[in-house]
Amino acid sequence: MPDVNQSLVLNSVDDQHRNIIGAQAVSMCCVEFGVMAQAQSYQEALDHLGLQPEEKI
């Protein structure tokens, strides 16, 4: 369980840049999901939530 005192609130993950701009305009914490950099985008979202990816067995 992440420490909520150290984690940021993540309001939006989106692959549309115009939606990210709108979210930021109203002070939402968001991650722009890059379809060409999926692993990096996924990790950025997890970092905002204070989570780690599940290990593959």
C-alpha positions as CSV (number, residue, x, y, z in Angstrom):
1,M,0.0,0.0,0.0
2,P,1.5,3.4,-1.0
3,D,2.1,6.1,1.6
4,V,-0.6,8.6,0.6
5,N,1.3,11.4,2.3
6,Q,4.1,10.9,-0.2
7,S,2.0,10.1,-3.3
8,L,0.5,12.7,-5.6
9,V,-3.0,12.5,-6.7
10,L,-3.2,11.4,-10.4
11,N,-6.4,12.7,-12.0
12,S,-5.9,11.8,-15.6
13,V,-3.9,9.5,-17.9
14,D,-4.6,10.4,-21.6
15,D,-3.0,10.0,-25.0
16,Q,-4.5,13.1,-26.4
17,H,-2.3,16.2,-25.9
18,R,-5.3,18.6,-26.0
19,N,-6.9,16.8,-23.1
20,I,-3.6,17.0,-21.1
21,I,-3.5,20.8,-21.7
22,G,-7.1,21.1,-20.6
23,A,-6.5,19.1,-17.4
24,Q,-3.4,21.1,-16.6
25,A,-5.4,24.3,-17.1
26,V,-7.6,23.3,-14.2
27,S,-4.7,22.2,-12.0
28,M,-5.2,18.4,-12.5
29,C,-2.2,16.1,-12.1
30,C,-2.0,14.1,-15.3
31,V,0.3,11.9,-17.4
32,E,0.4,12.1,-21.1
33,F,0.4,8.5,-22.2
34,G,2.8,8.1,-25.2
35,V,1.7,5.2,-27.4
36,M,5.3,5.1,-28.7
37,A,6.7,5.0,-25.2
38,Q,4.2,2.9,-23.4
39,A,6.5,1.5,-20.7
40,Q,7.8,4.9,-19.8
41,S,4.3,6.4,-19.6
42,Y,3.1,3.4,-17.5
43,Q,6.0,3.9,-15.1
44,E,5.3,7.6,-14.9
45,A,1.7,6.9,-13.9
46,L,2.8,4.4,-11.3
47,D,5.3,6.8,-9.9
48,H,2.6,9.4,-9.4
49,L,0.6,6.9,-7.4
50,G,3.6,5.6,-5.4
51,L,3.2,2.1,-6.9
52,Q,5.6,-0.4,-8.5
53,P,4.8,-2.6,-11.4
54,E,3.9,-6.2,-10.7
55,E,6.8,-8.6,-11.2
56,K,6.4,-11.2,-14.0
57,I,6.5,-14.8,-12.7
